[in-house]
Amino acid sequence: MTARVFASSYTYYFPVRPGRVFVRLYFYPSAYRNLSAAADALFGVTAGGITLLRDFNASQTALAFGYAYIVREFSLNVSSGATSLNVTFAPSSRPARRSPRGSYYAFVNGIEIVPTPDMFTTPVPTFANGGRPNPMPIRADTAFQTMYRLNVGGTAITPGHDSGGFYRTWDNDAPYIFGAAFGVTFEKDSNVSIQYNPPSVPPYAAPEGVYATARSMGPNAQINLNYNLTWILPVDAGFYYLLRFHFCEIQYPITKVNQRSFFIYINNQTAQEQMDVIVWSGGIGRAVYTDYLIVTAGSGQMDLWVAMHPDLSSRPEYFDAILNGLEVFKLHKYGINILAGPSQPIPVNKVDGSRSESKKKSIVCAAVGGVAAGCLLAVLVASLFALAIRRRQRKAAAEQPADGLLGPAKGSTLFDPVQI
C-alpha cells in the first residue's frame, strides 16, 4: 500500500475544464514513514475553495464504520474560465499530545477527478415539507458530498459496472433497513428491457443493474397496511440534503396507471403523495427518478429516515410500494463554504472490551426468573418512551432551518443554498 504523506500543507493542481467533476479521495489508515500511529493523521482537505474535510481522522472513521479503508466522494463545480482544480491537504494545527512528534500529519492513497455533466440542478427538486410540493432550484455552483448511493433490492455494483464512465459504487441497501420488515426483493422479468428517456433520464443517471432490481413491501396487502418500509441513514446534522429516488416497474402485471400508489416520507414529512411509477415513467421497464430536498437542524450526527407506505386515496389495485435505487447528497453551506461534518463517533461496543468473561457469566446467571421479567418490562417501557421522544425531536428538527443557514422565507432571496 502506497500513500503520499504531508507534514505541512500541500496543494495539488489538476488541469480541468469548467463544469462539474467528481472528486474521490481514498484513505487507508496505517503508520506511514514511521510517523507514529495512524491515529495521528488528523487533517483537513479543501478543493475549489470548499472545505471538504476538517479535522478528519481516517483511522477513527474506518473503525467507526468497520471498514479497512475510506472513500470520500464529492461533486464540485469548476467555474467558467478556470483551468485547474486545486486540492489542498493540511495537517491539523491542534497540538498532538499523544504523538511523539508533537504534531499531526496528512496523507492520501488515491485521488480521482472525473468530469461529469450537471447531474444535480435538473430536474428541480421538491422541498419535502409535509405534502406541499414547493420546487426549490439548486444553485449551479453548489458543492455536494455523496453520503449514500444504494442499489435497492440488488447486490452491490462496482465502479467498472457503472454507467456513463463515472466509476460510481452502488452499495446494497439491506444494512440500512429498519427492523425486520425487509419487504421482498426481485429482479426484472426476462421479457422486460430497461429503457431510459433522455434527456430527462439519461443512461448515466444510474446503471441498468439499479433499475433491473427492486424492493417492494410484499404481496400481502393487510401486512403492508400495518408497517412502513423504512431505511435509516446516519448523516451530519445542520445541512441541506438532496435525495434522489430511482424507480422502474419491472415485473408483470404492473403495467397500468393506479395499480400501485404510495407515499414517500422523509424524516416523518410527506415528500410525495400518490407516487405511481407508471404515471411518472410512462410504462413498464421505463426508468425514472425524482428529487427531494430537506433541511436538517442542530449539530453532530443524526438519523435520516426514509419510508414508504401504500396510498389508498386513489383506490389502487395493489397496496404496495417499490424502490429501485436511492442516492443521498449533502449540500455545502454558503458563506462559510463548508461540506465537512463532525468526526465519526466510535461505537461503544468497539472500544469497551474491559469486561471479563466471568463477569458476563455472572450477569447472565443473575438475570433469571422474575428479575428477568421485570427488567424486560422496564426496558420495553423505556424504549417506547425514548422512541416517542426521538420521533418528536426529529419532527421538530425537520420543521426548523439548519443551523447557520437561512430557512425558506416568502420573498427571500437568500434561501441558502437553493434559489427561490
Secondary structure by P-SEA (a helix, b strand, c coil): cbbbbbccbbbbbbbbcccbbbbbbbbbbccccccccccccccccccccccccccccaaaaaaaacccbbbbbbbbbbcccccbbbbbbbccccccccccccbbbbbbcbbbbbbbcccccccbbbccccccbbbbbbbccbbbbbcbbbccccccccccccccccbbbbbbcccccccccccbbbbccccbbbbbbccccccccccaaaaaccccccccaaaaaacccbbbbbbbccbbbbbbbbbbbccccccccccccbbbbccccccccccccccccccccbbbbbbbbbbbbcccbbbbbbbcccccccccccccccccbbbbbbbbbcccccccccccccccccccccccaaaaaaaaaaccaaaaaaaaaaaaaaaaaaaaaaaaaaaaaaaccccccccccccccccccccc
